[in-house]
Amino acid sequence: MKTHQQTTTHLVEVSIYFQQAVFASVIILCLLSVISPPIALLLGVVIVNLFGNPFLTFNHKAITFLLQFSVVGLGFGMNAANAVSAGKEGFLLTVFSIFSTLVLGFFLGKWLKTDRKTSHLISSGTAICGGSAIAAIAPVIKSNENQTSIALGVIFILNSIALFAFPFIAHQLDLSQREFGLWCAIAIHDTSSVVGAANKYGPEALQVATTVKLARALWIIPISLLTAVLFKNQSGSVGSKIKIPYFIGLFILAMLLNSYVPKASIFAPYVVNIAKIGLTITLFLIGATLNVNTLKAVGVKPLLQGVFLWVFIAGLALASILYLG
């Protein structure tokens, strides 16, 4: 006869196999392009709360790799001249929105009495590029795991909402693809959700959004240096602690190949299609990190700061595009 311990072990193994089967099924659906990026993210949230995530320890690395791979692949679907035009158009708005968000975040953190490092991580994630900015800033200010997790939780929660809310709002306001691409690049935190929302809106929106967002991501470097000064972190070399987004260089290379090398058109559409599938899987994995424990760990004050900053930057960007653009 089986002992109680053996029975428990067997049940745990069955549970893990079931979780893995559920995850594999959704990823197969993503590979077959049966589900869209927003639905993939929603499925990730539902599945992790119903069944758990058997690959939680690998999630972050998988998300990082797939997102970078997907962004580089999307470069094969873009034109360099159009990208430069879009980048110039969004430059001033990018600069103003980044620094105004950081300043407002500082005062909001003081007002809400949010932990200083958590507050700065949320502000940086909102101002630049979500989780990537937080990952770059965290070692500079020497934040602990709890502070970093709370900031990432806030950003991921708001990203999930944005992926559904922004296209809906844009359709109600009858925004053009160019306007929507610029808006979501400025106002949605993570590159994954920016690309997911823009791809849903249209090809021109995707090109504008990706270009402006990646140009925005380069601000990780100066903001990290400024952060090191503000937090007076004198230990070690500051430069060695800053995670520079080198994959952006590969994105630019892919875009140049697509624009100026005629033979690239033979394989470019296939690469773009694979990149879009990679993005869908990325969003599923991001959704699979948003369990009830994540929501509980975030807390009211950090979430309020994130929401206030998000509403500010979204409203500012939209008003600028509609009335000044």
Salt bridges, closest charged atoms under 4 A:
GLU89 OE2 - ARG178 NH1 2.18
